[in-house]
């Protein structure tokens, strides 16, 4: 199988989901390539798109929420979205790439590459199978204007929502959000703590804000330290992602406070999650799925308004996570209860934790069926 995975840098979850599929296909002996399609136009464009998103969610998350709501309003109009038209130039470059490289299927854990594929399909370009992978527990704006062969959705509970947006039910596959195999490996908690340089006897609370370091992490640290009080058997780990300003702020404030460990981004997120008692995270679709797959109770803190608000609702309604707004007194009291009285939600029933394998098994199956059908055609 020759697979192409297309993603881009507006949020680390998309790339992480794509990387999970990429690595699994490679592990199974298939040929796979993964890249940002905007790099075909130029690295400058790719960086600009990523930087605009990162700066917005770090400095003005409510502006992102406004744009998300505007997208929901716009999707009711009988017109193509601006997102579709902005992808016409990258579509020309990707058409050239596909003419020069054999590909059996294209997996897209991001809306933008799916829009590019739709531009090409509307031009009449003959494409391999195209598979869109939803990385949030909702149908985000403009998904319905794409024209992919299949749509991988996080759970069968969400099929009605996607179908209501006009996506044909037979195209919807409720396999889940694929995460790296490191999250579903078995582990021994104290051994992981030693590997990470943590104290084996201490109980750690992990705070993560995704790749962008969003979610009011500094306020969450304050709340948790108040909840812990003078208890020496607890510690707090903060992972700030690529938010260097936040890292400097938290590190400067808690540098000499022994219970607090402050980190930038890490490639060992699975180990940190599994070494901790609780994960406090903004409700990104990928990071939330990682926590549940790792088997760690999850507390959702402030979302980036938009699809993350929908994610938090999905998890809270099904008691997969606890939802705490970390800035008010009620939220702090709720966190304290979770920690000290062990009132932790942990229901994995509505999360598919083996999505990576399910998806790759299915990809192998459809390619095998296609090859078999071709061989049976008389020459």
C-alpha positions in Angstrom: 0.0 0.0 0.0 1.2 3.5 -0.8 -0.5 6.0 1.6 -0.4 9.8 1.8 -1.2 11.5 5.0 -2.0 15.3 4.7 -2.2 17.6 7.7 -1.2 21.1 8.7 -0.1 23.1 11.7 -3.3 24.7 13.0 -3.3 22.6 16.2 -1.1 19.8 17.2 -3.9 17.3 17.4 -4.4 17.0 13.7 -0.7 16.3 13.1 -0.6 13.8 16.0 -3.5 11.8 14.6 -1.9 11.8 11.2 1.4 10.7 12.7 -0.3 7.9 14.6 -1.7 6.5 11.3 1.6 7.1 9.5 3.7 5.2 12.0 1.2 2.3 12.2 1.2 1.9 8.5 5.0 2.0 8.4 5.1 -0.5 11.2 3.0 -2.9 9.2 5.4 -2.6 6.2 3.5 -0.2 4.0 4.9 2.8 2.3 3.6 6.1 3.6 4.4 9.8 3.3 3.1 12.6 5.5 3.4 16.3 4.9 1.7 19.7 5.0 0.2 20.3 1.5 0.9 24.1 1.9 4.6 23.4 1.8 4.1 22.5 -1.9 3.3 26.2 -2.4 6.1 27.3 0.0 7.3 26.8 3.6 6.5 30.5 4.2 2.7 29.9 3.6 2.7 26.8 5.8 4.3 28.7 8.7 2.0 31.7 8.2 -1.1 29.6 8.4 0.1 27.8 11.6 1.3 31.0 13.2 -2.0 32.9 12.6 -3.9 30.1 14.4 -1.4 29.7 17.2 -1.3 33.5 18.0 -5.1 33.7 17.9 -5.7 30.9 20.3 -2.9 32.0 22.7 -3.7 35.7 22.7 -7.4 36.0 21.6 -9.2 32.7 22.0 -12.5 34.4 22.0 -11.8 35.7 18.5 -11.4 32.1 17.4 -14.7 31.4 19.1 -16.3 34.2 17.1 -14.9 32.9 13.8 -16.2 29.4 14.7 -19.7 30.8 15.4 -19.5 32.8 12.1 -18.6 29.5 10.3 -21.6 27.9 11.8 -23.8 30.7 10.5 -22.1 30.8 7.1 -22.6 27.0 6.6 -26.3 27.6 6.4 -25.9 29.7 3.2 -26.0 28.0 -0.3 -22.5 29.1 -1.1 -19.0 27.6 -1.0 -17.0 28.8 2.0 -14.0 31.1 1.8 -11.9 28.1 3.1 -12.7 26.3 -0.1 -11.7 29.1 -2.5 -8.5 29.8 -0.5 -7.3 26.3 -1.3 -7.4 26.5 -5.1 -3.7 27.4 -5.4 -2.5 24.6 -3.1 -4.8 22.3 -5.1 -2.8 22.9 -8.3 0.4 22.0 -6.6 -1.0 18.9 -5.0 -2.4 17.8 -8.4 1.2 18.0 -9.8 2.5 16.0 -6.8 -0.1 13.3 -7.3 0.8 13.0 -11.0 4.4 12.3 -10.1 3.8 10.0 -7.1 1.8 6.9 -7.0 -0.7 6.9 -4.1 -3.4 4.3 -3.2 -5.2 6.4 -0.7 -5.0 9.8 1.0 -5.8 10.2 4.8 -6.6 13.7 6.0 -6.9 14.5 9.7 -7.6 18.2 8.9 -10.3 20.0 7.1 -8.0 22.1 4.8 -6.5 19.1 2.9 -10.0 17.8 2.5 -11.0 21.1 0.9 -8.0 20.8 -1.4 -9.1 17.3 -2.5 -12.6 18.6 -3.1 -11.2 21.4 -5.4 -9.4 18.7 -7.4 -12.4 16.4 -7.5 -14.6 19.3 -8.8 -12.0 19.9 -11.6 -12.5 16.3 -12.7 -9.1 15.1 -11.5 -9.0 11.3 -11.0 -8.0 10.8 -7.3 -7.2 7.8 -5.2 -9.5 7.0 -2.2 -9.8 10.0 0.1 -10.4 9.6 3.8 -11.2 12.5 6.2 -10.5 11.8 9.9 -12.5 14.0 12.3 -10.4 14.9 15.3 -13.1 16.5 17.3 -16.3 15.1 18.9 -18.5 17.3 16.6 -19.0 18.0 12.9 -16.9 21.2 12.5 -18.0 23.9 10.1 -17.5 23.2 6.3 -16.9 19.5 6.8 -20.1 19.0 4.8 -18.9 20.9 1.8 -16.0 18.5 1.3 -16.4 15.5 -1.0 -14.3 12.6 0.4 -14.9 8.9 -0.1 -15.1 8.2 3.6 -15.3 10.1 6.9 -13.8 8.6 10.0 -15.8 9.9 13.0 -15.0 9.5 16.7 -18.0 7.4 17.7 -21.3 6.1 16.4 -23.1 8.5 18.7 -22.0 11.3 16.3 -23.2 9.7 13.1 -26.6 11.5 13.3 -24.9 14.9 13.6 -22.6 14.3 10.6 -25.5 12.8 8.6 -27.7 15.8 9.4 -25.1 18.0 7.8 -25.5 16.2 4.5 -22.8 13.6 4.6 -24.0 10.3 3.3 -24.4 7.8 6.2 -22.7 5.0 4.1 -19.5 7.2 4.0 -19.4 7.5 7.8 -17.1 5.1 9.7 -17.2 5.4 13.5 -13.7 4.1 14.2 -12.6 6.8 16.6 -9.7 9.3 16.8 -6.3 7.5 16.2 -3.6 8.1 18.8 0.0 7.0 19.0 0.6 3.4 20.2 2.5 4.7 23.2 -0.8 5.6 24.8 -2.2 2.1 24.8 0.9 0.3 26.0 0.7 -1.3 29.4 2.8 0.4 32.0 4.1 0.3 35.6 3.5 3.7 37.2 6.5 3.9 39.6 8.8 2.7 36.9 7.6 5.5 34.6 8.1 8.0 37.4 11.8 7.0 37.8 12.3 7.2 34.0 11.0 10.7 34.0 13.0 11.8 37.1 9.9 12.0 39.3 9.6 10.8 42.9 8.0 7.4 42.9 6.1 7.9 46.2 4.5 11.2 45.1 1.1 11.5 43.4 1.3 13.8 40.5 -1.4 16.0 38.8 -0.7 16.8 35.2 -1.8 20.1 33.5 -1.6 20.3 29.7 -2.7 22.9 27.3 -2.1 21.1 24.0 0.6 22.1 21.6 -0.3 25.8 21.9 -0.4 26.0 25.7 -3.9 27.2 26.0 -6.5 26.7 28.7 -5.5 29.3 31.4 -2.8 27.0 32.7 -1.4 29.5 35.2 -4.7 29.8 37.0 -5.1 26.0 37.0 -1.7 25.7 38.7 -2.8 28.2 41.4 -6.0 26.3 41.9 -4.3 22.9 42.3 -1.7 24.2 44.7 -4.5 25.7 46.9 -6.2 22.3 46.7 -3.1 20.4 47.7 -2.2 22.8 50.4 0.7 21.5 52.5 0.4 17.9 51.5 3.8 16.6 50.6 2.5 13.5 48.9 1.3 15.5 45.8 3.1 17.3 43.0 2.0 19.2 40.0 3.4 18.9 36.4 2.7 21.6 33.9 3.4 21.1 30.2 3.2 24.4 28.3 3.6 23.2 24.7 5.2 25.7 22.4 3.9 28.7 24.4 7.3 30.1 25.4 5.9 33.1 27.1 3.7 31.0 29.3 6.6 28.7 30.1 8.7 31.6 31.3 5.9 33.0 33.3 5.1 29.8 35.2 8.7 28.8 35.5 9.7 32.1 37.0 6.8 32.1 39.5 7.2 28.5 40.7 10.9 28.0 40.1 11.7 27.3 43.8 8.4 25.6 44.7 9.3 21.9 45.0 5.9 20.5 44.2 5.8 22.1 40.7 7.6 20.7 37.6 7.4 23.0 34.5 8.1 21.8 31.0 7.9 23.0 27.5 6.7 20.6 24.8 7.6 16.9 25.2 7.6 13.8 23.0 6.9 11.7 26.1 3.3 12.9 26.8 2.1 9.3 27.1 4.6 8.5 29.8 3.7 11.7 31.7 0.0 10.9 31.5 0.5 7.4 32.7 2.7 8.5 35.6 0.0 10.8 37.0 -3.2 10.4 39.0 -5.2 13.0 37.1 -4.9 14.9 33.8 -6.2 18.5 33.6 -6.5 19.4 30.0 -8.2 21.8 27.7 -10.8 19.7 25.8 -8.9 19.1 22.6 -10.3 16.0 20.8 -6.9 14.3 20.4 -5.5 15.1 23.8 -8.7 14.0 25.5 -8.7 10.8 23.6 -5.0 10.2 24.5 -5.8 10.6 28.2 -8.7 8.1 28.1 -6.6 5.7 26.0 -3.8 6.0 28.6 -6.3 5.0 31.3 -6.0 8.2 33.3 -9.0 10.1 34.8 -9.5 13.4 32.9 -10.6 16.8 34.1 -11.4 19.4 31.4 -10.5 23.0 32.0 -11.1 26.1 29.9 -11.7 25.3 26.3 -10.7 27.3 23.2 -14.3 28.4 22.3 -15.7 26.4 19.4 -15.2 22.7 18.7 -13.5 22.3 22.1 -16.6 23.5 23.9 -18.5 20.7 22.0 -15.8 18.2 23.0 -16.2 19.1 26.6 -20.0 18.7 26.4 -19.6 15.3 24.7 -17.3 14.1 27.5 -19.2 15.6 30.4 -22.7 14.3 29.3 -21.3 10.8 29.2 -19.3 11.1 32.4 -16.1 10.4 30.6 -14.5 13.5 32.2 -15.2 16.0 34.9 -15.6 19.6 33.6 -14.2 22.3 35.8 -13.9 26.0 35.0 -10.7 26.7 36.9 -11.2 30.4 37.4 -14.1 30.5 39.9 -14.5 29.3 43.5 -17.0 26.6 42.6 -14.5 25.1 40.1 -11.7 25.1 42.7 -13.9 23.4 45.3 -14.9 20.8 42.7 -11.2 20.1 41.9 -10.4 19.8 45.6 -13.2 17.2 45.9 -11.8 15.3 42.9 -8.4 15.1 44.4 -9.0 14.6 48.1 -12.3 12.5 48.0 -11.4 10.6 44.9 -14.6 11.6 43.1 -13.3 10.9 39.6 -15.2 10.2 36.5 -13.7 7.4 34.4 -16.1 6.0 31.8 -14.4 4.8 28.6 -17.6 3.4 27.0 -18.1 6.2 24.5 -14.4 6.5 23.4 -12.8 4.1 20.9 -9.4 3.6 22.3 -8.2 1.2 19.5 -9.0 3.6 16.6 -5.5 3.5 15.1 -5.6 -0.3 14.6 -9.2 -0.3 13.5 -8.6 2.3 10.9 -5.4 0.7 9.6 -7.1 -2.7 9.4 -9.9 -1.2 7.4 -7.4 0.6 5.1 -5.7 -2.7 4.4 -9.0 -4.3 3.7 -10.3 -1.8 1.2 -6.9 -1.8 -0.7 -6.9 -5.6 -0.8 -10.5 -5.6 -2.1 -9.6 -3.1 -4.8 -6.5 -5.1 -5.9 -8.6 -8.3 -6.0 -11.2 -6.6 -8.1 -8.6 -5.4 -10.5 -7.0 -8.8 -10.9 -10.4 -10.4 -11.6 -11.1 -8.0 -14.6 -10.2 -9.9 -17.8 -7.4 -8.3 -19.9 
